[in-house]
Amino acid sequence: MRTNKKDFVFFVGDMAMNFRTISFDGKTVEVLDQTLLPFKELYRKLSSPEEMADAIKRLVVRGAPLIGVSAAYGVVLSALVHKKEGITGLRKGVSGDIKLLAGTRPTAVNLFYALERMENILHCDVNSLQELVHLLIEEAEKIHKEDMQMCSRIGDFGEPLVPDGGVIMTQCNAGALATSGIGTALAPIYRARENGKNVTVYVPETRPLLQGARLTAWELSKNGIPSTIICDSARGLVLKSKKVNLCMVGADRIAKNGDTANKIGTYSLAVLAKENGVPFWVASPKSTFDEKIETGQDIPIEERDGDEVRKIAGKRIAPSLPVFNPAFDVTEASLITGFITDKGIVKL
């Protein structure tokens, strides 16, 4: 692992981000440990599928698009570990590790989309073990590149929705930290700022893991976007009194009818936005639309350890009582203004 002692600029297309979330050097995958932000900017080198699965499960890497990219590289790490076992042994070992990676986070469909693509490559006809490993690396890098391009296109399509002097409210983190590019929900904001627009952002803290206060606020500050952190319970007041132009959130899975699963608290934000006449946009790649899921009732919702609620930064703040800790909720399509995708705007 290494601590970033000096800021570096990472260009995503024609835009500069002052950090990177993931990179592959041919042998190991380096990821920014998001559990330590905003206090420490530390990059971890991962060399096995078990380490990648642990990183996904513990939210070292998080955000639906980044989970997909990370899982693809986890398959590559598995192939590098098992290549000494011959092509049959490699396929058997990697198949097992794909199941391990698939079991980390149940809600984000990008995880399964990426693993399905990698599994298709794993079982394709090849002339040698070396060719198979090369094809797996090539596919993971393709998924990585597509993710970066997807973010850029979402930014381009969503930028006209952001007025000069615009005030936007987010939920959780759907920025560059959640992807390998410039983000989904934050991509139009970055594009607007790049085009000379003045934009400010209200950032709800997003309990229980404070992924708004810890991550989105850090990311926006790192990249020069003015923002204000608010308590989750202040969202209604701000929407009612502060002239918010629009809400913009990401998504982990979108059902066929438009119902959308995103970080817990998104549903209540959508209700508050509708009550106060504020447009509510979901920014997400087409790969997040799950045609196999008819409605939001069919989306599996991950429930996490109760200590995420009982503790903050490892310090207990609540008694040892039962905790209900869903990581996501579902926002009905009727509450959503439209979707900003990498294929264009879809209004509901």
N, C-alpha and C positions, 0 to 999 in steps of 0.2 A: 504494500500500500504506500501511497505517498500523499503528503499534504501539499496543496497548491499554495506555495509561498508567494507566488507572483501572478497577478492576473494575466491571462492570455486571451486573445481574441480568436474565436472559432467562427469561420465564415460558413453560413448555411445559405448556399446560393449566393445572392448578392447582399445578404444581411449578416451583421456581426452579432454573435452572442458571446458574452464574456465568461462563458463556461461551456463545457460539453457534458452530455449525459452518458455517452457510451462510445467506445472505439474498440477495434479489433486489430491486433498486430500480427496475425498469422498463427499465434500460439496461445495468447491469453486475451481475455476481454477485460477492458478497464471501464469501471463504472463510477459515477459520482455517488457517494453514499448519502442519500437524501434523509436518512434517519438522524444525521448529525447537524443538518442545516437548521438555523442560520449561524450556529456557533462555530462550526468547523467545516471547511471545504476540503474534503478528503476523498481521494480516488483509490478504489480497491481493484486489485488485479485478481480475476477469477480464472481458474484453470481446469475446473471440472464441472460436469452437469449438476452435481450435488451442491456445489457452491453457488451456481446460478439459481437453482431452485430455492435455496435458502435466501438468496438476495431478493428474489421476487416475493417470496412469502413474508419476509420481514420488512418489506417496503423500502429496502435499500434502493431498488429501482421500482417505480410505480407510475401509474398512468397507463391507460389501455394501449395506446400505440407503442409506448416504450416497452411495455410488458411483451408485446408481440415480437419486437426486434430482439429483445433480450432472450426470449425463449428460442428464437431461431439460432442465435449464437450459442445458446446452451446445447442445442443439438450438434453444432459444430464441435464444441468442446468434448461432447460425448464421442463423436467420431474420432477425434484425435487421441482420446484415451483408449479406445477399443481397436484402433487400426492394427495393432500388433497381433490381434487375434484372427486375422484373415477376414475375408469378405463376409463369410457366413457368421462368424463370431461378432463382427462389427454390426451387422444388421440386427442380430439378436440383442446385443448390448444397447444399441441406440434405440431400438424399439422400447426396451424397458425404461430408458431414460426419458423418452418422449412421454410415457405414462407418468413418470415422476414429475416432469415439468407441467403436464396438464392438470395435475392435482393441486397446484399451488394456489390458484385464484379462480373461483368458479364463475364469476360474473362477466369479466372482460372477454368479449368474443374475439378480440384481436389475438389473444393467446392461442386459441384453438385454430383460428385462421392461419396463423404463421406455422403452427405445428403440423397442420394438415399439408401445407405446401412442402415442408421439410420431409414429412413422411412419404409423400409422393416421390420425391427425389430419391429417398433411401431405397425404395423398391423398384426403381427404374432399371432397365437393362444397361449394363456397363461392361467394358472389356477388362477392367482391372480395379483393384482396391483403390489405387491412387486416383483413378478417374472418378470413382464414387466420392472420395473425400473432397476432391476438387469441386465436383458439382454441388455438394452440400455447402461448401464455403461460398461458392458463387451464388447460390440461392439465398443464403443468409445476407450476403452483401447486397443482393438485389432488393430484398425486403427492407433493409436499412435505407438504401437509396430511395426507394419508393416512398418510404415514410417521410423522408426529408422533402421530397417533391410534393407529397400530399399536403404537408403543412404550408408550404409556399403557396399552393393553389388556393387553399382555404383562406389564407391571408389576402390573396388577390380578390377573391370573390366577396369576402366579407368587408373589405376596406370601405367600399362606398356606403355601407350602413352606418359607419362611424362619422358623425359630423365634426367639423372643426369646433373645438371647444367642448367636445362631447364628454359626458360623464357616464361611466359604465360600471355595472356591478357584476362581479364574478361569483363563483362558488368553488371551493377547494382549489386545486391547481390543474389547469388544462393548458399550461404554457409549454415553453421549451423543456422544462423539467419533466413533463409527462410524455415527451416524444424524443426523437433524435433530431428534430428540426426546430422550427420556431414556434411550435405548439399548434393547438387547435383553437380554443376559445380566445387565446391571447394573440394569435397570428394576425387577425384584422387590426388589433391595436398596434402591434409593431409596424404593420404596413402603413397605417394611418400616420403614425409618428414619423416614419421614414419619408412620407410624402408631405411633411411640414405641418400636419394638423396638431393642434394642442389637444391632448387627451388626458383625462384623469380617471383613476379607477378606485372604486370602493371595494375593499377586500374583506369579506366576512372571515372571521378567524377559522371557521370550519372545525368544530369539535367532532370527535374527541382528540384527534391527532394534530389539530391546529395546522392543517395543510394549506390554509389560506394565509394565516399569520406567519407561519414558519417558511413556507415555500413560495407562494405567489408574491408576497410582499418582498421577500429577498430577491426573487428573480426580477421583478419590475424595477426595484431599486438598483440592482446590478446593471440593468440595461437602460437606466435613465428615464423611466416612466413614472411620473408622480402618482402616488397612491396613498390612501388612507385606510388603516385597519379599523374594523368595527367588530363589536361583539355580534355573534349570530342573532341574538335577541334584539339588536338595533336595526335589523334589515328593514322591517316594516316602517319604522319612523323615517329612515333615510329615504326609502322609496316614496314616501308620502310628502316629504318636505324639502328634499335636496335636489329636485329637478334632474333625477337620473334619466338619461336618454334611452338606455336599453340595458337589459341583462344578457350576458353571454356566458354560456357554460359548455362543458364538454359532455361526453357520453361514454359509457362502457359497453352498453349494448342497446340497440334500438329494435323494437319488435316490428313486425310487418305492418301494423296499423299506426306506427309512429310513437307508441308509448316508449318512453326512454328511461333507462336505468343510469343513474349517475350518483356521485357521492351523496351520502345521507345529508339531508337538508335542502336538496335541490327541489324536491316536490313543494316544500313549504315556501321556498323562494318564488317558485312559479305561481303559487296561489297568491302571494303578496303582490307580485308583479301585475297579475291580471286584475286584482282588486284596485290597484292604483294606476291602471292604464299604461303600464310600462311594457314595451315589446320584450318578449322572452325568446331568445335565439339559442339554438343548440348547434355548436360547431363540431363536426365529426366527419371522418372519412367514410366513404361508402362501405368499406370493409366492416364497419361497426354495425351496419344494418344486417340483422339476422333474419333472413327470409324463412328460416325454419321455425321461428317463434311468432305465433299469431298475435298475441297481445302481451302487455306488460305483466299480466298475471302468471305467464309461463316463464319469466326470466328468473333464474336462480339467484337468490340474494345471499351473498356471503355474510356470515356472522363471525365476529372476531372476538378475541380474548377480552374478558371483562376488565382486566387490569388496564387496558387502554383508556377506560373511562375512570377507573378508580385512581389512576396515577397520572401525573404530568411530569415529564422529564425524570421518571423513575421515582418520584416522591408521591407517597400516598396522600390523596386529598379527600377520600371518602371511606366510610366504614366497609367492612367485608360483607357486603350484602350482594344478592344476585344482581347481575347486570344484563340487560338486553342491549347488544351492541351490533346492530346491522351496519355494514359498511356502505350500503347503498339504499336508495329508495327509487320508486318508479314515478315518473311524471307523465300523466296522461297526455295524449296528443292534443286534446282540446285546450290545454293550457300553453301550448307551444306555438309561437308565431310562425316559426319555420326553421329549416335546417340549412346551415352553411356547410356544404360538402366540397370535396376536391373535384366534383363534377359540376358544381354550380349551386345556385340557391333554389331551395324547395320551400315554397310557402304553403302553409296549411290553412 
